[in-house]
């Protein structure tokens, strides 16, 4: 159901079908988050459910307003300014962008490492698919503002964290900010940013799951057990941070140079 919901949303051209796919996606992951039978897991599942259903309701509301004004249910025909603004905010809420981001660190902290990996990777595909389908209609000023604030706050908020899942949550917020900024340049740039983020995040989460590292202290103690794995983890972390000449530096450099070249400012 998780995969099917995402596939339906990405491949649909009608708003109701896309909304149904998002709902399937949300309902499929709730039992996965809550499977631990622990109060923290139940709390995380409840928060995730409330946020995602609120965002889905906003998407349905924006598409209904657009259909009322234009008579079109086609995803690519989103032309009403009120609808596009509402859609942007709804997708920002689904992806966890500032200022609609506070649910993400708490949800990841209440989930297992493998579930956190699904939330930060696979669950980003459906909303990003909708962004790519509607990017011509979206307000670039709003995208740049949300993207820049998410990148800055995501980076700053992650500085004093010791829990690996919370660090990855703030990393996700910052990278979704880069994704929104890439959207104002071209869909190809957005896809490159998304693929780089998915590759690095899934690799790092796989390593954290293998070593069961839930805090930075746990990560440090794995040096004596698996030094090669720890070194690889450090390289992936630096790549996520955008340190040259690692892979993660490429999309960030391309986005910044394109923004400067096109004189795109707030």
Secondary structure, DSSP 4 states (H G I P E B T S, - for coil): -HHHHHHHHHH--BHHHHHHHHHHHHHHHHHHHHTT-SHHHHHHHHHHHHHHHHHHHHHHHHHHHHHHHHS--BGGG---HHHHHHHHHHHHHHHT-TTS-HHHHHHHHTS-HHHHHHHHTTHHHHHHHHHHHHTTTS-HHHHHHHHHHHHHHHHHHTTT--BHHHHHHHHHHHHHHHHHHHHTT-HHHHHHHHHHHHHHHHHHHHHHHHHT--BHHHHHHTTTT-HHHHHHHHHHHHHHTT-TTSHHHHHHHHHHHHHHHTT---
